[in-house]
């Protein structure tokens, strides 16, 4: 498994199983623009934590809905990766799981519950530059290379 981020030996990282997706529409990739209360903002691939006994595919479907309102079907795995980072509250976390291709099959505004997340469609090369997590940028770059 690929590991992204620098591990600080002074910090205890909480392992967080997660799943993220690369969903394409008309050549653009679905991303979320996240705005926090302290006026910080960043871009992520839609996705997040695997809850309870969910599979990564189930988590991907749920997270896409909660963050974007898109209804998706998980597709092939692009990469399994680990991403070390500090959450907004400073907690050290290690996201570990798959980044998958995802196919949008519809939209349902009622699914979207994360008000600080806004769906944006980015050119894949722009996404590689803007995505907060190195693992997300790497997955998009790998996905792009398989399309060439």
Backbone as a chain_set.jsonl record, in Angstrom:
{"seq": "XXXXXXXXXXXXXXXXXXXXXXXXXXXXXXXXXXXXXXXXXXXXXXXXXXXXXXXXXXXXXXXXXXXXXXXXXXXXXXXXXXXXXXXXXXXXXXXXXXXXXXXXXXXXXXXXXXXXXXXXXXXXXXXXXXXXXXXXXXXXXXXXXXXX", "coords": {"N": [[0.853, -1.177, 0.0], [0.54, 2.201, -0.829], [1.959, 4.972, 0.906], [1.219, 8.212, 1.939], [2.201, 11.494, 2.934], [3.998, 12.806, 5.738], [5.096, 10.984, 8.447], [4.862, 11.936, 11.717], [6.813, 11.166, 14.36], [6.163, 11.869, 16.916], [3.468, 11.922, 17.139], [0.385, 10.151, 17.571], [-1.306, 8.453, 15.274], [-4.669, 8.054, 14.39], [-6.097, 5.252, 12.993], [-8.11, 5.236, 10.179], [-10.339, 3.694, 8.335], [-11.192, 4.192, 4.943], [-12.796, 5.407, 1.909], [-12.624, 6.689, -1.378], [-13.572, 8.488, -4.394], [-13.171, 8.765, -7.974], [-14.963, 10.449, -10.117], [-16.228, 11.062, -13.264], [-17.48, 13.482, -15.5], [-18.28, 14.603, -18.605], [-15.551, 14.964, -19.13], [-14.606, 16.216, -16.847], [-13.698, 16.132, -13.355], [-15.429, 15.167, -10.444], [-15.187, 16.985, -7.541], [-14.943, 18.037, -4.112], [-15.326, 21.188, -2.719], [-14.289, 22.327, 0.221], [-15.22, 24.289, 2.921], [-14.174, 25.641, 5.883], [-15.008, 26.767, 9.253], [-13.047, 28.524, 10.131], [-12.36, 29.96, 7.924], [-10.598, 28.59, 6.3], [-10.071, 26.748, 3.335], [-10.322, 23.974, 1.067], [-9.748, 21.427, -1.463], [-11.086, 18.203, -2.004], [-11.293, 14.74, -3.043], [-14.533, 13.318, -3.409], [-15.727, 11.354, -0.718], [-14.861, 9.322, 2.162], [-14.828, 8.274, 5.593], [-15.207, 4.811, 6.373], [-17.994, 3.482, 7.791], [-18.789, 1.55, 10.631], [-19.822, -1.665, 9.78], [-19.765, -1.294, 7.069], [-18.891, -1.807, 3.619], [-16.129, -0.737, 1.557], [-17.198, 0.108, -0.864], [-19.908, 0.626, -0.185], [-19.523, 2.713, 1.639], [-18.434, 4.612, -0.075], [-20.61, 5.177, -1.8], [-22.465, 6.257, 0.083], [-20.989, 8.452, 1.148], [-20.52, 10.031, -1.176], [-23.152, 10.809, -1.715], [-23.792, 12.255, 0.68], [-21.92, 14.339, 0.581], [-22.091, 15.504, -1.981], [-24.576, 15.078, -3.204], [-24.724, 13.447, -5.359], [-25.611, 10.36, -6.889], [-23.934, 7.403, -7.019], [-22.226, 4.63, -8.584], [-19.855, 2.366, -7.504], [-16.775, 1.691, -9.181], [-13.962, 0.175, -10.822], [-11.029, -0.383, -8.789], [-8.618, 2.122, -8.304], [-6.333, 2.689, -6.787], [-4.866, 1.558, -3.717], [-4.309, 3.236, -0.773], [-2.612, 5.055, 1.833], [-3.083, 7.922, 3.798], [-1.583, 10.306, 5.673], [-2.548, 12.849, 7.892], [-3.573, 15.948, 9.483], [-6.6, 16.504, 11.058], [-9.146, 19.085, 10.921], [-9.517, 19.806, 13.566], [-7.074, 19.279, 14.611], [-6.485, 16.643, 15.204], [-4.428, 13.81, 14.681], [-4.621, 11.722, 11.884], [-4.866, 8.707, 9.98], [-5.926, 8.038, 6.978], [-6.948, 5.136, 5.388], [-7.326, 3.129, 2.636], [-9.258, 2.443, -0.339], [-9.151, 4.131, -3.53], [-11.483, 4.652, -5.92], [-12.792, 4.272, -9.263], [-15.779, 5.927, -10.089], [-19.151, 5.913, -11.103], [-21.507, 8.254, -11.963], [-24.947, 8.005, -11.517], [-27.169, 9.428, -11.088], [-28.828, 12.163, -9.348], [-29.633, 13.429, -6.122], [-30.792, 15.798, -4.23], [-31.629, 15.668, -1.612], [-29.967, 13.871, -0.36], [-27.636, 15.222, 0.24], [-25.97, 16.373, 2.957], [-23.854, 17.627, 4.124], [-23.086, 20.7, 4.742], [-20.813, 22.279, 4.492], [-19.488, 21.347, 2.326], [-19.089, 21.622, -1.137], [-20.019, 20.714, -4.347], [-17.797, 20.657, -7.022], [-16.676, 20.755, -10.381], [-13.772, 19.786, -11.814], [-11.12, 20.202, -14.178], [-9.107, 17.38, -14.868], [-6.239, 17.712, -14.708], [-6.071, 20.139, -13.371], [-7.284, 19.375, -11.015], [-5.355, 17.607, -9.971], [-3.447, 19.438, -9.156], [-4.858, 20.993, -7.273], [-5.995, 19.354, -5.278], [-6.124, 18.572, -1.85], [-5.015, 16.317, -0.49], [-2.169, 14.317, -1.025], [-2.441, 11.653, -1.785], [-4.902, 11.638, -3.109], [-4.363, 13.304, -5.31], [-2.376, 11.768, -6.532], [-3.856, 9.48, -7.194], [-5.663, 10.527, -9.089], [-3.826, 11.343, -11.052], [-2.764, 8.838, -11.732], [-5.077, 7.613, -12.711], [-5.521, 9.286, -14.933], [-3.272, 8.638, -16.508], [-3.885, 6.049, -17.291], [-5.798, 6.482, -19.132], [-4.629, 7.554, -21.342]], "CA": [[0.0, 0.0, 0.0], [1.294, 3.448, -0.875], [1.737, 5.857, 2.055], [1.437, 9.622, 1.628], [2.318, 12.339, 4.11], [5.157, 12.514, 6.584], [4.69, 10.521, 9.776], [5.522, 12.595, 12.839], [6.931, 10.137, 15.405], [5.616, 12.407, 18.172], [2.001, 11.868, 17.099], [-0.284, 8.85, 17.446], [-2.308, 8.592, 14.225], [-5.834, 7.162, 14.468], [-6.371, 4.588, 11.727], [-9.471, 5.526, 9.728], [-10.665, 3.084, 7.048], [-11.865, 5.196, 4.12], [-12.92, 5.157, 0.474], [-12.814, 7.908, -2.151], [-13.888, 8.17, -5.775], [-12.923, 9.618, -9.131], [-16.182, 10.419, -10.926], [-15.997, 11.949, -14.408], [-18.622, 13.888, -16.32], [-17.855, 15.506, -19.68], [-14.12, 15.21, -19.017], [-14.276, 16.88, -15.578], [-13.747, 15.253, -12.178], [-16.177, 15.661, -9.287], [-14.423, 17.246, -6.324], [-15.671, 18.861, -3.154], [-14.652, 22.353, -2.173], [-14.671, 22.313, 1.634], [-14.953, 25.546, 3.613], [-14.254, 25.483, 7.336], [-15.42, 27.962, 9.997], [-11.923, 29.46, 10.289], [-12.119, 30.496, 6.586], [-9.716, 27.753, 5.49], [-10.807, 25.923, 2.377], [-9.487, 23.038, 0.317], [-10.457, 20.504, -2.352], [-10.907, 16.768, -1.785], [-12.168, 13.84, -3.783], [-15.638, 12.879, -2.565], [-15.507, 10.097, -0.008], [-14.555, 9.493, 3.579], [-14.7, 7.141, 6.505], [-16.052, 3.615, 6.337], [-18.701, 3.397, 9.079], [-19.222, 0.245, 11.116], [-19.584, -2.852, 8.955], [-19.856, -0.951, 5.656], [-17.794, -2.083, 2.703], [-15.638, 0.509, 0.977], [-18.167, 0.511, -1.88], [-21.06, 1.218, 0.488], [-19.089, 3.999, 2.185], [-18.275, 5.526, -1.204], [-21.958, 5.581, -2.213], [-23.021, 7.12, 1.129], [-20.224, 9.696, 1.242], [-20.81, 10.84, -2.358], [-24.465, 11.409, -1.498], [-23.747, 13.243, 1.762], [-21.07, 15.485, 0.253], [-22.359, 16.117, -3.287], [-25.915, 14.809, -3.717], [-24.651, 12.526, -6.498], [-25.805, 8.926, -6.705], [-22.855, 6.785, -7.788], [-21.918, 3.205, -8.499], [-18.403, 2.172, -7.468], [-16.185, 0.952, -10.288], [-12.674, -0.462, -10.528], [-10.073, 0.22, -7.865], [-7.488, 2.824, -8.918], [-5.167, 2.495, -5.915], [-5.047, 1.489, -2.262], [-3.334, 4.187, -0.255], [-2.704, 5.582, 3.192], [-2.8, 9.352, 3.815], [-1.416, 10.889, 7.002], [-2.892, 14.271, 7.91], [-4.192, 16.464, 10.696], [-7.954, 16.984, 10.837], [-9.347, 20.505, 11.237], [-9.38, 19.993, 15.014], [-5.699, 18.954, 14.992], [-6.303, 15.215, 15.462], [-3.67, 13.094, 13.655], [-5.42, 10.642, 11.311], [-4.34, 8.003, 8.828], [-6.943, 7.446, 6.105], [-6.396, 3.978, 4.704], [-8.345, 2.437, 1.861], [-9.208, 2.506, -1.785], [-9.698, 5.184, -4.38], [-12.171, 3.905, -6.963], [-13.572, 4.956, -10.28], [-17.195, 5.958, -9.704], [-20.035, 6.329, -12.192], [-22.714, 8.949, -11.502], [-26.157, 7.477, -12.135], [-28.265, 10.347, -10.798], [-28.623, 13.15, -8.295], [-30.72, 13.563, -5.161], [-30.391, 16.887, -3.328], [-31.956, 15.3, -0.232], [-28.855, 13.099, 0.203], [-26.548, 16.109, 0.622], [-26.165, 16.865, 4.321], [-22.655, 18.321, 4.595], [-23.242, 22.053, 4.226], [-19.519, 22.903, 4.214], [-18.964, 20.712, 1.115], [-19.755, 22.073, -2.365], [-19.579, 19.98, -5.527], [-17.181, 21.411, -8.116], [-16.169, 19.898, -11.447], [-12.465, 20.3, -12.184], [-10.298, 19.526, -15.167], [-8.257, 16.45, -14.115], [-4.92, 18.269, -14.402], [-6.29, 21.156, -12.341], [-7.564, 18.639, -9.782], [-4.08, 17.113, -9.448], [-2.774, 20.562, -8.495], [-5.659, 21.595, -6.209], [-6.435, 18.436, -4.225], [-5.397, 18.707, -0.579], [-4.263, 15.117, -0.132], [-1.28, 13.779, -2.05], [-2.979, 10.377, -2.266], [-5.963, 11.95, -4.072], [-3.705, 13.809, -6.521], [-1.696, 10.636, -7.147], [-4.884, 8.616, -7.783], [-6.157, 11.18, -10.304], [-2.743, 11.248, -12.037], [-2.705, 7.433, -12.196], [-6.278, 7.42, -13.526], [-5.262, 9.984, -16.195], [-2.28, 7.898, -17.284], [-4.515, 4.853, -17.852], [-6.71, 6.925, -20.199], [-3.833, 8.064, -22.451]], "C": [[0.896, 1.236, 0.0], [0.956, 4.303, 0.344], [2.123, 7.273, 1.67], [1.407, 10.435, 2.913], [3.528, 11.913, 4.911], [4.686, 12.153, 7.985], [5.526, 11.237, 10.833], [5.599, 11.576, 13.976], [6.399, 10.583, 16.766], [4.096, 12.269, 18.247], [1.51, 10.429, 16.958], [-1.441, 9.02, 16.467], [-3.425, 7.571, 14.415], [-6.09, 6.59, 13.083], [-7.848, 4.772, 11.379], [-9.688, 4.864, 8.374], [-11.518, 4.059, 6.227], [-11.929, 4.746, 2.661], [-13.236, 6.479, -0.215], [-13.042, 7.532, -3.607], [-13.483, 9.233, -6.772], [-14.125, 9.428, -10.057], [-16.04, 11.47, -12.02], [-17.309, 12.219, -15.137], [-18.105, 14.91, -17.33], [-16.394, 15.923, -19.523], [-13.673, 15.886, -17.732], [-14.473, 15.921, -14.414], [-14.53, 15.928, -11.057], [-15.23, 15.796, -8.1], [-15.337, 17.983, -5.358], [-14.759, 19.995, -2.708], [-15.188, 22.481, -0.748], [-14.263, 23.641, 2.256], [-15.179, 25.322, 5.1], [-14.566, 26.821, 7.999], [-14.298, 28.987, 10.122], [-11.482, 30.034, 8.94], [-11.069, 29.732, 5.79], [-10.59, 26.969, 4.52], [-9.811, 25.062, 1.616], [-10.382, 22.189, -0.569], [-10.09, 19.07, -1.989], [-11.67, 16.01, -2.863], [-13.334, 13.499, -2.87], [-15.328, 11.512, -1.951], [-15.218, 10.372, 1.443], [-14.565, 8.173, 4.313], [-15.685, 6.017, 6.194], [-16.667, 3.482, 7.724], [-19.08, 1.959, 9.397], [-18.828, -0.896, 10.204], [-19.731, -2.575, 7.458], [-18.669, -1.511, 4.874], [-17.286, -0.728, 2.196], [-16.626, 1.018, -0.084], [-19.391, 1.178, -1.276], [-20.714, 2.593, 1.063], [-18.966, 5.033, 1.068], [-19.633, 6.058, -1.668], [-22.541, 6.575, -1.207], [-22.322, 8.475, 1.152], [-20.458, 10.602, 0.026], [-22.151, 11.537, -2.178], [-24.423, 12.515, -0.463], [-22.981, 14.505, 1.37], [-21.491, 16.222, -1.017], [-23.806, 16.005, -3.756], [-25.923, 13.891, -4.923], [-24.919, 11.093, -6.049], [-24.777, 8.249, -7.606], [-22.847, 5.272, -7.617], [-20.401, 3.076, -8.481], [-17.943, 1.328, -8.652], [-14.86, 0.344, -9.869], [-11.815, 0.341, -9.546], [-8.96, 0.882, -8.664], [-6.227, 2.557, -8.106], [-5.641, 2.296, -4.475], [-3.941, 2.353, -1.682], [-3.645, 4.557, 1.186], [-2.315, 7.054, 3.127], [-2.749, 9.839, 5.256], [-1.765, 12.372, 6.92], [-3.444, 14.651, 9.274], [-5.575, 16.968, 10.337], [-8.038, 18.449, 11.242], [-9.177, 20.795, 12.722], [-7.987, 19.625, 15.526], [-5.44, 17.485, 15.258], [-5.498, 14.563, 14.34], [-4.441, 11.847, 13.199], [-4.646, 10.011, 10.152], [-5.511, 7.376, 8.082], [-6.286, 6.285, 5.378], [-7.512, 3.28, 3.949], [-8.185, 2.676, 0.386], [-9.709, 3.811, -2.365], [-10.208, 4.464, -5.622], [-12.662, 4.82, -8.077], [-15.019, 4.891, -9.804], [-17.998, 6.495, -10.875], [-21.267, 6.997, -11.596], [-23.911, 8.401, -12.264], [-27.36, 8.378, -11.898], [-27.858, 11.352, -9.742], [-29.85, 13.176, -7.403], [-30.28, 14.587, -4.123], [-30.665, 16.543, -1.864], [-30.835, 14.498, 0.427], [-27.778, 14.002, 0.783], [-26.838, 16.715, 1.992], [-24.959, 17.644, 4.856], [-22.611, 19.709, 3.963], [-21.915, 22.732, 3.893], [-18.833, 22.303, 2.993], [-19.789, 21.185, -0.089], [-19.16, 21.323, -3.539], [-19.013, 20.953, -6.554], [-16.634, 20.407, -9.116], [-14.885, 20.515, -11.952], [-11.867, 19.498, -13.328], [-9.349, 18.608, -14.397], [-6.875, 17.002, -13.768], [-5.009, 19.35, -13.336], [-6.546, 20.469, -10.999], [-6.272, 18.134, -9.151], [-3.374, 18.219, -8.666], [-3.525, 21.072, -7.264], [-5.992, 20.662, -5.049], [-5.521, 18.511, -3.011], [-4.503, 17.511, -0.304], [-3.428, 14.618, -1.307], [-1.827, 12.473, -2.627], [-4.088, 10.603, -3.295], [-5.354, 12.415, -5.387], [-3.026, 12.659, -7.266], [-2.707, 9.726, -7.84], [-5.429, 9.224, -9.073], [-5.094, 11.098, -11.399], [-2.647, 9.826, -12.594], [-3.893, 7.141, -13.116], [-6.066, 8.058, -14.903], [-4.332, 9.187, -17.089], [-2.875, 6.636, -17.918], [-5.449, 5.204, -18.997], [-5.962, 7.321, -21.466], [-3.583, 7.049, -23.47]], "O": [[1.881, 1.305, 0.735], [-0.198, 4.353, 0.768], [3.209, 7.512, 1.143], [0.685, 10.11, 3.855], [4.019, 10.793, 4.773], [3.968, 12.918, 8.628], [6.754, 11.146, 10.832], [4.567, 11.163, 14.504], [6.209, 9.761, 17.662], [3.506, 12.479, 19.307], [2.148, 9.602, 16.306], [-2.442, 9.658, 16.791], [-3.168, 6.378, 14.58], [-6.276, 7.331, 12.118], [-8.726, 4.494, 12.196], [-9.266, 5.412, 7.355], [-12.448, 4.674, 6.749], [-11.218, 3.834, 2.239], [-14.013, 7.287, 0.293], [-12.751, 6.409, -4.02], [-13.454, 10.426, -6.469], [-14.279, 8.386, -10.694], [-15.764, 12.635, -11.734], [-18.124, 11.323, -15.357], [-17.563, 15.949, -16.955], [-16.04, 17.08, -19.75], [-12.478, 16.108, -17.54], [-15.305, 15.016, -14.474], [-14.324, 17.104, -10.759], [-14.561, 14.839, -7.709], [-16.386, 18.493, -5.752], [-13.594, 19.792, -2.369], [-16.378, 22.713, -0.536], [-13.114, 24.068, 2.139], [-16.245, 24.87, 5.519], [-14.41, 27.878, 7.387], [-14.562, 30.187, 10.209], [-10.365, 30.536, 8.816], [-10.682, 30.174, 4.708], [-11.709, 26.578, 4.85], [-8.624, 25.376, 1.533], [-11.607, 22.219, -0.451], [-8.933, 18.765, -1.703], [-12.567, 16.551, -3.511], [-13.144, 13.397, -1.658], [-14.743, 10.64, -2.594], [-15.315, 11.508, 1.905], [-14.343, 7.108, 3.737], [-16.83, 6.25, 5.807], [-15.948, 3.382, 8.718], [-19.619, 1.243, 8.554], [-17.652, -1.079, 9.889], [-19.814, -3.51, 6.661], [-17.575, -1.668, 5.417], [-17.938, 0.298, 2.387], [-16.862, 2.222, -0.186], [-19.866, 2.188, -1.795], [-21.515, 3.524, 0.983], [-19.347, 6.19, 1.243], [-19.784, 7.257, -1.901], [-23.055, 7.622, -1.6], [-22.975, 9.519, 1.173], [-20.583, 11.817, 0.183], [-22.272, 12.729, -2.46], [-24.957, 13.599, -0.694], [-23.346, 15.609, 1.774], [-21.278, 17.43, -1.128], [-24.225, 16.769, -4.625], [-26.985, 13.579, -5.462], [-24.503, 10.676, -4.968], [-24.75, 8.489, -8.813], [-23.38, 4.722, -6.653], [-19.728, 3.623, -9.355], [-18.618, 0.387, -9.068], [-14.657, 0.033, -8.695], [-11.877, 1.569, -9.493], [-8.416, 0.283, -9.592], [-5.177, 2.238, -8.664], [-6.689, 2.806, -4.077], [-2.775, 2.217, -2.053], [-4.763, 4.399, 1.677], [-1.33, 7.406, 2.478], [-3.748, 9.79, 5.973], [-1.338, 13.068, 6.0], [-3.742, 13.793, 10.106], [-5.722, 17.771, 9.415], [-7.106, 18.989, 11.837], [-8.75, 21.884, 13.105], [-7.741, 19.653, 16.732], [-4.298, 17.101, 15.514], [-5.834, 14.732, 13.168], [-4.857, 11.027, 14.017], [-3.886, 10.676, 9.448], [-6.029, 6.332, 8.479], [-5.198, 6.428, 4.819], [-8.52, 2.884, 4.536], [-7.116, 3.061, -0.086], [-10.556, 4.497, -1.792], [-9.458, 3.755, -6.293], [-12.916, 6.003, -7.853], [-15.431, 3.909, -9.187], [-17.57, 7.426, -11.557], [-21.992, 6.382, -10.814], [-23.903, 8.338, -13.494], [-28.441, 8.134, -12.434], [-26.709, 11.393, -9.302], [-30.971, 12.969, -7.868], [-29.484, 14.275, -3.237], [-30.003, 17.072, -0.972], [-30.759, 14.449, 1.655], [-27.077, 13.607, 1.715], [-27.803, 17.458, 2.173], [-25.038, 18.251, 5.924], [-22.171, 19.884, 2.827], [-21.889, 23.667, 3.093], [-17.718, 22.7, 2.654], [-21.019, 21.153, -0.065], [-17.942, 21.295, -3.713], [-19.654, 21.941, -6.913], [-16.181, 19.328, -8.734], [-14.89, 21.635, -12.461], [-12.071, 18.289, -13.439], [-8.826, 19.017, -13.36], [-6.387, 16.788, -12.659], [-4.121, 19.466, -12.491], [-6.074, 20.937, -9.963], [-6.102, 18.218, -7.935], [-2.77, 17.955, -7.627], [-2.899, 21.536, -6.311], [-6.248, 21.134, -3.941], [-4.296, 18.514, -3.138], [-3.346, 17.682, 0.077], [-3.915, 14.51, -2.432], [-1.69, 12.218, -3.823], [-4.203, 9.839, -4.253], [-5.775, 11.976, -6.458], [-3.095, 12.587, -8.493], [-2.455, 9.25, -8.947], [-5.634, 8.505, -10.051], [-5.419, 10.815, -12.552], [-2.469, 9.641, -13.798], [-3.742, 6.508, -14.16], [-6.39, 7.451, -15.924], [-4.57, 9.069, -18.291], [-2.414, 6.203, -18.974], [-5.854, 4.324, -19.757], [-6.56, 7.42, -22.538], [-2.923, 7.329, -24.471]]}, "num_chains": 1, "name": "protein.A"}
